[in-house]
Amino acid sequence: MMKLTEELLRTDLAMLNHGGPEAISLFLEMSRKLHEEGHAQELRDWIVVATPQLPEKERGELIALLMHGYLYLTDQTTEVDDRILN
């Protein structure tokens, strides 16, 4: 079970603050781990605390990446629904 200690959180937030591809990867990886372990509240807490730590450029890239994934999944679901209904 993953435990977010204050020290780990401080280290991660400092890395996020530096930006770059590593910051985006850290944000996504931590989110994935929390989700996989079923920590819904901790995931929400992580997003609320971590997102503002990302520099503006990385926040924009992260949102674009997440939207691309969301829209891709929405398209896949719509295609399956269309095939079932027709």
C-alpha positions as CSV (number, residue, x, y, z in Angstrom):
1,M,0.0,0.0,0.0
2,M,1.4,3.4,-1.0
3,K,1.8,5.9,1.7
4,L,2.2,9.6,1.0
5,T,4.6,10.8,3.6
6,E,5.2,14.5,4.1
7,E,8.9,14.0,3.0
8,L,7.9,12.2,-0.1
9,L,5.2,14.8,-0.9
10,R,7.7,17.6,-0.4
11,T,10.3,15.9,-2.7
12,D,7.6,15.2,-5.4
13,L,6.2,18.7,-5.2
14,A,9.7,20.2,-5.6
15,M,10.3,18.0,-8.7
16,L,6.9,19.1,-10.1
17,N,7.9,22.7,-9.6
18,H,11.0,22.3,-11.7
19,G,8.8,21.3,-14.7
20,G,9.9,19.4,-17.8
21,P,8.9,16.0,-19.0
22,E,9.9,14.4,-15.7
23,A,7.4,16.5,-13.8
24,I,4.6,15.4,-16.1
25,S,5.7,11.8,-15.8
26,L,5.8,12.0,-12.0
27,F,2.3,13.6,-11.9
28,L,0.8,10.9,-14.1
29,E,2.7,8.0,-12.5
30,M,1.6,9.0,-9.0
31,S,-2.0,9.4,-10.2
32,R,-1.9,6.0,-11.8
33,K,-0.5,4.3,-8.7
34,L,-3.1,5.9,-6.4
35,H,-5.9,4.9,-8.8
36,E,-4.6,1.3,-9.2
37,E,-4.5,1.0,-5.4
38,G,-8.1,2.3,-5.1
39,H,-7.2,5.4,-3.2
40,A,-9.8,7.7,-4.7
41,Q,-9.6,10.4,-2.0
42,E,-5.8,10.4,-2.0
43,L,-5.9,10.8,-5.8
44,R,-8.2,13.8,-5.5
45,D,-5.9,15.2,-2.8
46,W,-2.8,14.6,-5.0
47,I,-4.4,16.4,-7.9
48,V,-5.5,19.4,-5.8
49,V,-2.0,19.8,-4.2
50,A,0.2,18.8,-7.2
51,T,-1.4,20.6,-10.1
52,P,-0.7,24.1,-8.9
53,Q,3.0,23.1,-8.4
54,L,3.5,22.4,-12.1
55,P,4.7,25.4,-14.1
56,E,2.1,26.9,-16.5
57,K,3.6,25.2,-19.6
58,E,3.5,21.8,-18.0
59,R,0.0,22.3,-16.7
60,G,-1.1,23.1,-20.3
61,E,0.7,20.0,-21.7
62,L,-0.8,17.8,-19.0
63,I,-4.4,19.1,-19.7
64,A,-3.8,18.5,-23.5
65,L,-2.6,15.0,-22.9
66,L,-5.5,14.1,-20.6
67,M,-8.0,15.6,-23.0
68,H,-6.5,13.6,-25.8
69,G,-6.9,10.4,-23.8
70,Y,-10.4,11.3,-22.7
71,L,-11.5,12.1,-26.2
72,Y,-9.9,8.9,-27.6
73,L,-11.8,6.8,-25.1
74,T,-15.0,8.7,-25.8
75,D,-14.6,8.0,-29.5
76,Q,-13.9,4.3,-28.8
77,T,-17.0,4.0,-26.6
78,T,-19.2,5.8,-29.3
79,E,-17.9,3.4,-32.0
80,V,-18.7,0.4,-29.9
81,D,-22.2,1.8,-29.1
82,D,-22.8,2.5,-32.8
83,R,-21.8,-1.1,-33.7
84,I,-24.1,-2.6,-31.1
85,L,-27.1,-0.4,-32.1
86,N,-26.7,-0.9,-35.9
